[in-house]
Amino acid sequence: MSTIQDVSAEQLAKVFHHYRQALGRDCDGHGVKEEASSWERTSQDERKLMVAAARLALLELAATPARPARLRKYYAKPGEAEWGC
């Protein structure tokens, strides 16, 4: 599994573009708008905008502090659970 540091904004923008196109179709596979365009055929302005949005998303995810371990709820480890009275 990759970490946020391993993903470039350009890679994330391409993935967003791919799924936006895939999810923009109805159940029959027909395009809701125009036929899906590839990343390469997307205008430079739109590509720059998507890369900027992806960069901001990565920065936000990287800046979000992890939940402290003591606040996480986990089941007891094997042999640590209290059984009975």
N, CA, C and O of each residue as an XYZ file, in Angstrom:
340
protein
N       0.842     -1.178      0.000
C       0.000      0.000      0.000
C       0.885      1.239      0.000
O       1.840      1.320      0.773
N       0.582      2.179     -0.840
C       1.354      3.409     -0.920
C       0.946      4.360      0.191
O      -0.181      4.319      0.687
N       1.875      5.208      0.569
C       1.546      6.263      1.511
C       1.321      7.540      0.724
O       1.582      7.592     -0.478
N       0.842      8.555      1.394
C       0.576      9.824      0.740
C       1.846     10.380      0.115
O       1.800     10.984     -0.956
N       2.977     10.179      0.777
C       4.234     10.699      0.264
C       4.642     10.020     -1.041
O       5.420     10.585     -1.810
N       4.132      8.824     -1.303
C       4.485      8.075     -2.503
C       3.637      8.445     -3.718
O       3.918      7.987     -4.825
N       2.606      9.265     -3.526
C       1.678      9.596     -4.606
C       1.904     11.036     -5.039
O       1.921     11.948     -4.213
N       2.077     11.232     -6.337
C       2.224     12.597     -6.840
C       0.841     13.184     -7.112
O      -0.131     12.453     -7.301
N       0.768     14.498     -7.127
C      -0.494     15.172     -7.427
C      -0.965     14.816     -8.831
O      -2.166     14.691     -9.068
N      -0.039     14.654     -9.757
C      -0.397     14.302    -11.125
C      -1.026     12.907    -11.192
O      -2.000     12.700    -11.915
N      -0.471     11.951    -10.441
C      -1.038     10.597    -10.416
C      -2.448     10.621     -9.836
O      -3.360      9.988    -10.369
N      -2.617     11.356     -8.742
C      -3.927     11.431     -8.106
C      -4.937     12.101     -9.027
O      -6.085     11.663     -9.101
N      -4.536     13.142     -9.720
C      -5.431     13.824    -10.651
C      -5.856     12.887    -11.781
O      -7.020     12.897    -12.182
N      -4.935     12.085    -12.296
C      -5.285     11.120    -13.350
C      -6.295     10.097    -12.847
O      -7.223      9.730    -13.568
N      -6.117      9.640    -11.621
C      -7.057      8.666    -11.049
C      -8.426      9.308    -10.862
O      -9.447      8.703    -11.188
N      -8.451     10.539    -10.335
C      -9.721     11.250    -10.207
C     -10.405     11.394    -11.555
O     -11.609     11.165    -11.673
N      -9.646     11.771    -12.566
C     -10.200     11.939    -13.907
C     -10.799     10.627    -14.406
O     -11.902     10.610    -14.952
N     -10.075      9.541    -14.217
C     -10.554      8.228    -14.661
C     -11.875      7.864    -13.990
O     -12.823      7.455    -14.659
N     -11.936      8.013    -12.665
C     -13.154      7.620    -11.950
C     -14.293      8.595    -12.181
O     -15.458      8.197    -12.163
N     -13.979      9.862    -12.396
C     -15.037     10.819    -12.722
C     -15.699     10.422    -14.028
O     -16.922     10.491    -14.155
N     -14.900     10.008    -14.992
C     -15.447      9.563    -16.267
C     -16.245      8.272    -16.103
O     -17.330      8.126    -16.667
N     -15.704      7.349    -15.334
C     -16.372      6.057    -15.154
C     -17.691      6.220    -14.399
O     -18.686      5.585    -14.752
N     -17.710      7.050    -13.379
C     -18.911      7.224    -12.569
C     -19.917      8.172    -13.215
O     -21.064      8.252    -12.778
N     -19.495      8.886    -14.248
C     -20.385      9.805    -14.942
C     -21.273      9.116    -15.960
O     -22.025      9.779    -16.675
N     -21.197      7.824    -16.035
C     -22.006      7.068    -16.993
C     -23.204      6.459    -16.283
O     -23.151      6.184    -15.085
N     -24.272      6.252    -17.019
C     -25.434      5.607    -16.420
C     -25.232      4.097    -16.367
O     -24.185      3.601    -16.781
N     -26.188      3.383    -15.878
C     -26.049      1.939    -15.670
C     -25.856      1.156    -16.965
O     -25.294      0.061    -16.944
N     -26.309      1.697    -18.080
C     -26.170      1.010    -19.361
C     -24.806      1.237    -19.992
O     -24.519      0.707    -21.066
N     -23.956      2.032    -19.321
C     -22.640      2.300    -19.864
C     -22.593      3.468    -20.825
O     -21.545      3.763    -21.399
N     -23.730      4.137    -21.004
C     -23.765      5.296    -21.895
C     -23.298      6.525    -21.144
O     -23.584      6.690    -19.958
N     -22.587      7.376    -21.833
C     -22.105      8.593    -21.205
C     -23.243      9.524    -20.858
O     -24.168      9.699    -21.650
N     -23.184     10.128    -19.671
C     -24.202     11.085    -19.279
C     -24.032     12.360    -20.089
O     -25.014     12.959    -20.528
N     -22.807     12.767    -20.282
C     -22.536     13.948    -21.094
C     -21.964     13.468    -22.421
O     -22.533     12.603    -23.087
N     -20.847     14.036    -22.784
C     -20.182     13.601    -23.998
C     -19.463     12.290    -23.732
O     -19.352     11.842    -22.591
N     -18.987     11.696    -24.784
C     -18.189     10.478    -24.636
C     -16.976     10.780    -23.763
O     -16.388     11.858    -23.849
N     -16.613      9.830    -22.934
C     -15.493     10.023    -22.012
C     -14.221     10.390    -22.771
O     -13.891      9.787    -23.792
N     -13.525     11.383    -22.253
C     -12.272     11.781    -22.892
C     -11.108     11.269    -22.071
O     -11.206     11.130    -20.852
N     -10.020     10.992    -22.737
C      -8.848     10.512    -22.035
C      -8.140     11.680    -21.370
O      -8.398     12.841    -21.689
N      -7.259     11.368    -20.457
C      -6.472     12.390    -19.760
C      -5.680     13.223    -20.761
O      -5.563     14.440    -20.616
N      -5.140     12.556    -21.774
C      -4.332     13.253    -22.760
C      -5.142     14.250    -23.581
O      -4.596     15.248    -24.051
N      -6.436     13.996    -23.760
C      -7.278     14.898    -24.539
C      -7.935     15.976    -23.682
O      -8.641     16.837    -24.207
N      -7.712     15.939    -22.374
C      -8.254     16.949    -21.479
C      -7.460     18.239    -21.651
O      -6.240     18.208    -21.811
N      -8.149     19.361    -21.618
C      -7.471     20.649    -21.829
C      -6.422     20.888    -20.747
O      -6.541     20.409    -19.619
N      -5.394     21.642    -21.122
C      -4.313     21.956    -20.178
C      -4.850     22.674    -18.950
O      -4.408     22.407    -17.833
N      -5.811     23.596    -19.151
C      -6.366     24.332    -18.020
C      -7.081     23.400    -17.044
O      -6.922     23.530    -15.830
N      -7.864     22.462    -17.570
C      -8.570     21.527    -16.701
C      -7.580     20.594    -15.994
O      -7.749     20.278    -14.816
N      -6.558     20.162    -16.714
C      -5.548     19.300    -16.103
C      -4.834     20.020    -14.972
O      -4.619     19.448    -13.903
N      -4.463     21.281    -15.204
C      -3.794     22.067    -14.162
C      -4.690     22.239    -12.951
O      -4.226     22.152    -11.814
N      -5.976     22.486    -13.190
C      -6.925     22.647    -12.095
C      -7.059     21.355    -11.286
O      -7.083     21.387    -10.055
N      -7.145     20.229    -11.979
C      -7.269     18.943    -11.290
C      -6.004     18.606    -10.511
O      -6.090     18.074     -9.404
N      -4.836     18.904    -11.065
C      -3.572     18.648    -10.365
C      -3.476     19.539     -9.133
O      -3.019     19.092     -8.081
N      -3.901     20.796     -9.252
C      -3.882     21.697     -8.097
C      -4.820     21.189     -7.000
O      -4.470     21.224     -5.820
N      -6.009     20.719     -7.385
C      -6.947     20.179     -6.405
C      -6.380     18.927     -5.745
O      -6.527     18.739     -4.537
N      -5.737     18.077     -6.530
C      -5.128     16.861     -5.975
C      -3.999     17.220     -5.025
O      -3.847     16.585     -3.982
N      -3.206     18.225     -5.369
C      -2.103     18.663     -4.506
C      -2.644     19.164     -3.161
O      -2.089     18.850     -2.108
N      -3.731     19.944     -3.205
C      -4.341     20.424     -1.969
C      -4.906     19.266     -1.138
O      -4.796     19.266      0.088
N      -5.505     18.291     -1.804
C      -6.040     17.128     -1.089
C      -4.919     16.355     -0.405
O      -5.069     15.930      0.741
N      -3.804     16.169     -1.096
C      -2.664     15.465     -0.498
C      -2.090     16.234      0.688
O      -1.734     15.637      1.704
N      -2.001     17.554      0.559
C      -1.505     18.368      1.672
C      -2.435     18.275      2.874
O      -1.977     18.175      4.012
N      -3.734     18.308      2.621
C      -4.699     18.206      3.712
C      -4.620     16.850      4.399
O      -4.650     16.767      5.627
N      -4.521     15.798      3.610
C      -4.419     14.457      4.194
C      -3.134     14.295      4.995
O      -3.134     13.663      6.052
N      -2.047     14.859      4.500
C      -0.770     14.754      5.198
C      -0.772     15.565      6.484
O      -0.085     15.209      7.441
N      -1.533     16.649      6.518
C      -1.558     17.520      7.693
C      -2.550     17.061      8.750
O      -2.495     17.524      9.890
N      -3.449     16.166      8.396
C      -4.448     15.691      9.353
C      -3.775     14.790     10.367
O      -3.194     13.769     10.001
N      -3.845     15.158     11.650
C      -3.194     14.329     12.666
C      -3.913     12.991     12.826
O      -5.135     12.897     12.715
N      -3.126     11.983     13.084
C      -3.696     10.655     13.319
C      -4.387     10.638     14.674
O      -3.985     11.351     15.594
N      -5.414      9.832     14.789
C      -6.088      9.684     16.071
C      -5.141      9.031     17.058
O      -4.466      8.060     16.716
N      -5.079      9.539     18.262
C      -4.234      8.887     19.270
C      -4.669      7.446     19.485
O      -5.859      7.132     19.446
N      -3.700      6.580     19.712
C      -3.982      5.151     19.855
C      -4.937      4.879     21.009
O      -5.747      3.955     20.934
N      -4.855      5.664     22.065
C      -5.709      5.395     23.231
C      -7.177      5.697     22.949
O      -8.046      5.214     23.675
N      -7.475      6.476     21.922
C      -8.855      6.794     21.580
C      -9.444      5.809     20.573
O     -10.654      5.805     20.343
N      -8.618      4.999     19.987
C      -9.090      4.019     19.017
C      -9.744      2.857     19.755
O      -9.277      2.430     20.811
N     -10.811      2.364     19.189
C     -11.516      1.245     19.809
C     -11.163     -0.034     19.062
O     -11.458     -0.178     17.876
N     -10.542     -0.939     19.761
C     -10.175     -2.225     19.196
C     -10.717     -3.328     20.096
O     -10.966     -3.121     21.284
N     -10.886     -4.460     19.522
C     -11.229     -5.616     20.328
C      -9.990     -6.045     21.099
O      -8.861     -5.751     20.706
N     -10.220     -6.737     22.192
C      -9.098     -7.214     22.996
C      -8.277     -8.205     22.193
O      -8.805     -8.930     21.350
N      -6.984     -8.227     22.462
C      -6.104     -9.190     21.820
C      -6.416    -10.575     22.379
O      -6.901    -10.689     23.504
N      -6.146    -11.618     21.616
C      -6.413    -12.971     22.100
C      -5.754    -13.205     23.470
O      -4.571    -12.919     23.655
N      -6.522    -13.718     24.406
C      -6.020    -14.018     25.745
C      -6.116    -12.851     26.712
O      -5.840    -13.028     27.898
N      -6.498    -11.660     26.250
C      -6.573    -10.505     27.133
C      -7.998    -10.182     27.566
O      -8.193     -9.385     28.484
N      -8.979    -10.772     26.937
C     -10.371    -10.456     27.273
C     -10.734    -11.073     28.623
O     -10.276    -12.163     28.964
N     -11.560    -10.362     29.381
C     -12.040    -10.876     30.659
C     -13.322    -11.635     30.394
O     -14.261    -11.107     29.799
N     -13.353    -12.868     30.838
C     -14.515    -13.719     30.607
C     -15.175    -14.052     31.936
O     -14.499    -14.275     32.940
N     -16.480    -14.084     31.932
C     -17.212    -14.500     33.126
C     -17.170    -13.447     34.212
O     -16.829    -12.291     33.964
N     -17.523    -13.864     35.427
C     -17.561    -12.896     36.522
C     -16.381    -12.962     37.378
O     -16.275    -12.204     38.343
